[in-house]
Amino acid sequence: MTETVNPFESFRTQLDEAAGFLDLSDGELERLKQPERMLETILSVERDDGSLTTLTAFRSQFNGDRGPYKGGIRYHPNVSRDEVKALSGWMAYKCALVDVPFGGGKGGIVIDPHDYSEAELESVTRAFATELRPLVGPDRDIPAPDVNTGQREMNWFKDTYEQLEDVTAPGVVTGKSLDAGGSEGRVEATGRSVMLTAREAFDYLDIEMDGASVAVQGYGNAGAIAASLLEDRGANIVSVSDSSGAIYDPNGLDADAVSDHKTETGCVADYPSTKELTNEELLTLDVDLLIPAALENAIDEETAEELAADIVIEAANGPLTPAADDVLADRDVYVLPDILANAGGVTVSYFEWVQNRQRFHWTEERVNDELEAVIEDAFAALIDTYEERDLPSLRTAAYVIAIQRVLDAAEKNGRFP
């Protein structure tokens, strides 16, 4: 990779491109491109050896006109203020596109969790929950898991909040374990929405899923589950990668067996009878479907020029730089944007929040059926807008829909004169 791109600038560029097809003043557009508030705080945490360490943490709240702020918390050494702002913005418009009544939120701690024990990570999580206490709540801001966080961290966060507030409030976070008020289907939700988006895209383009070749960059939760679900529908998973590198088998990998291998060894590398590739080589494989499922800016302009996939479905947030987007649009590569493809996570988080509020538990079948209906409806609206307005890309169409919905809510709330 040769291109360094600020994710918040990428986000703002995406909104600028869509805004040209909407009736917006410059002031209204600028208001819709900024978070409403941004917290930066320093966490002080005692290590197992008794020493004290400090960590920088962030929380961005981006547009609450459609409902409480909603978004994950990631633990990663590359977390930054602008990354968190961008992720909260993508979340706001993601919720609007799939018509989930939330605004956007995102949090992060600058930390490599692999350098910390479980006890230390619990202390870190509880310290962050304490700092966020005045900002969060079931009707204010509802965190969730993200990169390097999961049910364990959400359980700690919920417990801390409930102790501090002296309440029972399972809806303060989503992505919890089932016994803490979590939802069936939540762990698989992001990968499932990627599969559903792929299914709808293949139907729209009149391409057979059975036998279609697929490469997945980033074999974490979303990427691995998407691969498994696509394999169940007949797709041929030929290459996957993680931070250790990529593996390739033109005859097809067993997605679940690769997941088991990664669980046992910590990486996909050295999976039997496969060829080793770099992540960059995976991204340029000649496949029917490429799924970038790692971090932002995975595909820059140079990589886009070499990309050979027919369809790209973004499981990660912001995996294409704006310059890469332009290249793929010129080459007529269909890119299904992140704010649709990975919206399963926030959609099922919404279902979890509803169940918490109702104190009523849904079956996994109901959760999956409801998610399928949401993605189908959002995809249909996306295609209608794309075709009827003759827009340059599916991403532009997605933002045209999402921005208009946020703008309508802002106007009804009296945000603009």
N, C-alpha and C positions, 0 to 999 in steps of 0.2 A: 504494500500500500504506500502510495506516495502523496496522497492528498490528506491534509488535516482540515477537518471541517467542524466548526462549532455547531453542536446539535440545535441550539436555540436559534441560530441564524438559519439553519435548514428548515426548522419548523416555520419561522416567519416567512421564508421564501415560499413555502407551500401555501400559506394563507394568502400571500400577495398574488400568486398566480390564479387562485380561485376567485379572489375578490374582484378581479377584472370582469367577471361574468355576473356580478351582483351590483345592486344599487346601494353602494356604501359611500359615506363621506370619508375623507382621510382620517378625521378624528374618531369616527366609529370604528374604522378598521384598526387603528392603533390601539384603541381600548380593547379590542378583541384579540390582540396579539400579545398582551401582557398579563402576568399573574396579578391577582388582586392583592396578595400579600406573600411575603417570603420570609421564613424564619431561618436564621443561621445561628447555631448554638455550639457551645463546647461542652462535651460530656467528660466528666472526670470519673474514672473507673479504676478500682483496685484490682491488680493482677493477682494470680495465684501465689506469687512469691512475696506479696505484700507491698510491691511497688505501685505507684500511682501513674496512670497514663491518661492522656487527654486525646479526644477524638473530635473531629469536626463533623457536624451533622446538619442536615437541611430538611425543610418541609416547604413545599410550594403549594399554594391554593390558587387554582386557576379557574375563575369564572364560576360562581355559584348560582347563576340565574335559573338553571334548570333543576337545582336540587343540591343536597349536601356534596361537598368535595369528596372525591373518591379516587384512590390510587395507592399503589404499592410502596413498600419500603425496601430498598436494596442495600446490601452490604458489599462494597467493592472498593478497591484502592483507587479507582479512577473516577469515583463519584465527584461531581463538581456542581457549583451553583447553576451554571447554564444548562448542564445536563438535566438536573432536576426540574428546572423551569420548562425545558422542552418537553420532558416526559409528562408533566402535569398538563401542558397544553394539548399534547396528543390525546391524553385521556379525556379532556373536556370535549373535544370534537369527536372522539370515538364514541363516547356516551350519546352524543347528539345524533350521530349517524345511525346507531342501532336503536335509538329512541328509548334509552334507559335514563330515568330521571335523576341523574347525578351531574355534578360539575367535575372538574379535574383536580386531582391532587397527586403529589408524588413526594416521597421522602428518600433520604439516603444518608448513609454514614460512610465516611472515608476510612475504610478498614479492609484488611485482608482477613476474612474470617478463618482461614486455614491456619493462621498464626495464633489463634485463641482457643482455649479450652471451652467445653460446653458451659462450665460454671461462669467463665469470663463473658461468654456471649450472652448468657442470661443477665448478667449485671449490666452489660452494654444495652440490651433491649429494655430492661426496666428503667435505666437512666434516661433513655430516649423517650419512653412512655411518660415518664415524670415531666420532662421538659415540654412534651406536646399536650399535656393534660388540659391547659386552658383553651387549646385550639380544636381538640377533637371531641367526638361524641356522636351518637347514632343519628342526630339531626344536624351535625355540623361538618364533620370531616371523618371519613371512615377508612383507615388504612387497611392494607392487604399485603400478601407476600409479593416479592419480586425476586430479582437476582440474589441468590445465596440466602434467601429467607423462605420460611415455609410455615407449616402448621405449628411447629414448636415455638417459633418466635411470636406468632399471633396469639397463641395461648398465654405466653408470658406477658405480652402487651395488654391483653384483655384483663388478666388477673391484676396487674399493676393498676390499671385505670379503675377497676371495680373497688380495689382496696382504698385508693385515694379518695374516690367519690362516695364510698360506702353505699354502693348500689349494685344491683344485678343488671348488667348491660351487655348481653352477648352481641348486640348489633354495633358495638363500638369498633369492631374490626371484622373482616371476613377472611376466609381462607383458614379458619380454625379447624381443629380436629373434630370429628363427629361428636365425641363425648363432651366437647366444650361448646357445642351449638353450631358446628360446621354443617355444610350441605353435602349430600351425595353428589357426585359428579364434578365437584369443584376442582380437584386435582387434575382431571382430564380435560377440563373445559377449554383451555386455550388451544391445546392440540386438536380437540374436536372441532372447534370453529375453523381452524386451518383446513381440516379435512372437508368440512361442509362447504367452505369457500371454494376449495379445489373442485369438489363435485359439481357445484353450480357453474363454475367457470368452464369446466370440461363440457358440460351439457350445452352451455351457451355457445361455445366454439365448435361444437359437434365433434369432439375428440373422445375416443374410447378411453376410459380409465383402466380397463383390463389390459395389462401388459405395458402400460405407460411407464417410462423410466423416470426416476425421482432421485434427486440429490438433496441432502439436508445438511446445511452448514450450521452447527450448533446442536449437539445431541444431548441437550438438557431435557427438562420436563416437557416443554412444548414441542420441541423437535422430535423427541423420541416417541411421544404419544401420537403426534401427527403421522409419523412414519408407520407406526403399528396399525393405526386406523386406515391409512391409505393402502397398506399391504392387505388388510382384510377385504378391501374392495377390488383387489386384483392388481394393484400397482406394483412395480418392480423397483425396490429401493436398492440402487446400485452404489451409492456412496454416502457416507455420513462422516461428520467430523466433530471434534471438540478441541480444547486447547492443546491437546497432545498431538494433533495432526488429523489426517483424514485416512479412511480406508475405502477401498474400491473393489467391487466384484461385478463385472458386467452381467453375470448370470443372476445377480440378485443376492442381497443379504437377508438374513432372518432378523427382522427388526427387534423382536423380543429377545432373541439370543444375544444380540449385540448389547441390548440394555442390561441383560444379566451379566455379561462380560464386564461392562463398565462398572456395575455395582460391585463386582468382585475385585476388580483391579484398579478402579478409579479413573479409567480412561478407555477410549475405544481402540487405541493403538494395540498392535500385536494380536488383533482378532485373527483366528486361524484362516489360512487360505485366501488372504486378501492382499492387494497391492497397496503400499503406502503412498499417499499423496500429501501435498501441502494443502492448506485451506484455500489458497489462491487457485490451485489446480482444480480443486473441487468446484469452485465457483464458475469455472469456464468449461466444465464438462458439457458434451453435447447430449442433453437430456430433454425430456418433454417438460419437466417441472423442476424448478429450483426453489428451495425453501430456505431463505436466510433466517436463521432462528437464534442468532447469537446476540451481539450488541450493535450499537449504532455505527453507521458509516462503514459497514463491512464491504460494500460495493461502491467504489469510486469511479470516476470517469474512465480511467485507464482499464479497470477491470470490466466495466460495462462494454467497452469496445470489443473485448475478447469473449464476452458472455455468449454462450451458444444455446441456452435454454429457450424454449418457445414461450413458456409462462413462468412468471416469478410471483410467488405468494409470500408476503412478508409476515413471518411469524414473530420476528423481533420488532421492536420499536425503532423506526428510523434507520433501517439497514442500508438504504440507498442515499447517497448524497444528491443534492439537486442537479449537479452536473451529470451524474449517472442516470438520473431520471430522464433528463433531456435526451441523452444518447439512446436509451432504450425506447423512448417515445418515437424518435426519428427512425428507429429500426423496426417499429411496429411489434415490439415485444410486449405482450400483455402483462402488466404489473397490477396485481390485486393488492391494494394498500393495507398497511398495518391496521389502520383504524377500523377496517372491516374484519380482516383475516384473524387477528388475535383478540377480537372483542369478546370471545367466549369467556375469558377470565372475568371481565367486569360484569358481563351479563349474568353469569352464575353467581358472582358475588352479590349482585342485586337480588337474585332469587334467595340467597342465603340471608341477606338483610331482611327481606320480606318474611321469611320463615321465622327469623328471630323476633320480629315485631309481632307476628301473629301467634308466636309460641306454638307453631304447627310444623310438622316435619313432612317434607315431600319425598316421594320415592325417587330412586335414580332414574327410572323410566320417565317419570313426569319431568324431572329436570332436563333430561336429554331431549325430550319431545318439545319442551318450551324453548330450549336453546335452538333447536333446529328451525322452529318457526320464526324466531327472531332473525337468524342469519338468512333464511330464505327471503323474508320480507325486505331486509336491508339490501340484499343483492339485487332483488327485483327493482327496488327504487333506484339503486345505483345505475343499473343498465338503462332504465327508462330515462333518467336525467342525462346520462352520457349520450344516448342516441337522439333524444328529442331536442337537446340544446347543442348538439354537434360539438361536444367538448373535446379538447385535445388529448385527454387521458382519463382513465378511470379514477386516478387519484384526484384530479381536478373536480370530477363529478362528485366524489365523496365529500370533498370540502365545500363544494357549493351547497350540498344538502345540509351538512353539519353547521356551517356558518350561518345559514339562513335560520335554522332552528334556534341557535344560540341568540342571534340578533332578535328574533321574534320574542323570545323570553325576556331579553334585556329591555326591549321596548315596553313590554307589558308591565315589567317591574319598575318602569320609570327611570331606567338608567340613562336614557338619552332624551334630550328635550324634543 
